Amino acid sequence: QVQFVESGGGLVQPGGSLRLSCAASGTRFSISRMGWYRQGAGKQREFVANIRSGGTTNYADSVKGRFTISRDNANNTVYLQMNSLKPEDTAVYYCYAYFSSSARDYWGQGTQVTVSS
């Protein structure tokens, strides 16, 4: 069973920065894609960013130019550097890992990010 350790969430003022990390363990298979979704209060879960094992990245339009996703393949860890944070970025951020070998994805438990003055 794939397990995750997420960290880095918290309270930050508008314009500030946070760095989220998510380490996956419990698998001997290569993770094809890792990424982040978020869910604000009363909202649907939405895509934030993902990164393939080769380094190709994708971002939601709402975070382009402010967030940067990166990955440590050797340690199955994905990071999300969030800069110029806005109140609308407030949400629970969930990391995920997708395995093309089984066409399955697994999800972390989520970490709260609150942007408020």
N, C-alpha and C positions, 0 to 999 in steps of 0.2 A: 504494500500500500504506500502510495506516495504521500509524504508529509511535507509540510511547509513551516518555515519560521519567518514571519514577517516582522519588520521593525521599522522605526523611523517616523511614525506618525506623531501627531501632536497638535498643539495650538501655536499659531503663528500670526503675526500681524499682516495686513495687506501689504503687498510688495516684498514680503519676506521669502525665504527659501526653506525647503525641506528636502531630505533625501530618503526615499524609501528603499528598503532592500527586502528580498525574498529568496530564501535558500530552500531548495527542494532536495529531499533525500528519500531513500527507500526504493531506488530504482537502479537497475543496471543498464537500462536502455537510454539511448540518446534522446534528448528532448528537442523536438523539431522547432518548437516555437514557444516563447515565454512572453508574458505581457501583463498588462494591468487593465482592469475595468474599475469603474467607480459607481457608487449609488448614493445619491443625496436623499435626504429625508423626503418621503412622498414622491420620489421619482423612480423611473425605471433605471436598471443598471445600464451603463453606457460604456462603450469602448474608449480607452484612453490612448494606449500605445502597445505595440508589440515588436518583437525582434526575433528574427530567425537565427538558426545556429550559425549561418554564414555571415550574419551581421546586418542583413537588410532590415530596415526599420519602417514602421508605419505609425502615424499619429492622427488623432482626431484633430479636426480643424481648430477646435476651441483651445488646444494646448500647443499647437505648432509655434515654434520660436520661443516658447517658455519652458517646456519640459524636454528632457533628454533621457532616453532609455538606453541602457547598456547591459552587458551580460558577461559573466564569467563562466564559460562553458565547462571548464575543468571542475568547478565547484557547484555547477547547476544553480547559479545565483543570478538574479536579475535585479537591476537597480532602476530607480526613477528619480532623477534630479529634477526638482520642481522649483522654478524661479519665478519671480514677479507674480506671486500667488494673489488670487482674487477671492473675495468672499464666495463667489459662485463655484470655486474649486472645492468648497467644503463638501465632504462626502466620506463614506467608508470606501477605502481602496482595496481591491482584491487582486491578488496576483494569480496567474494560472500557468499551467504547463500543458502543452499539447504534444502528444506522441503520435507521429504519423504511422509508426509500426502497428499501432492498435487502433488508430483513429479515435483516441479518447483524450479527453482533457480532465485535468484535476485542478482544484481550486484551493487557495489559501483561506484562512479564517477571516481575513480582513483587518485593516488598521485604519483608525479614525484620523482624518485630517480636518482640522477646523481653522478657517481663516477669518479672523475677527479682530477688531480693535478693542 
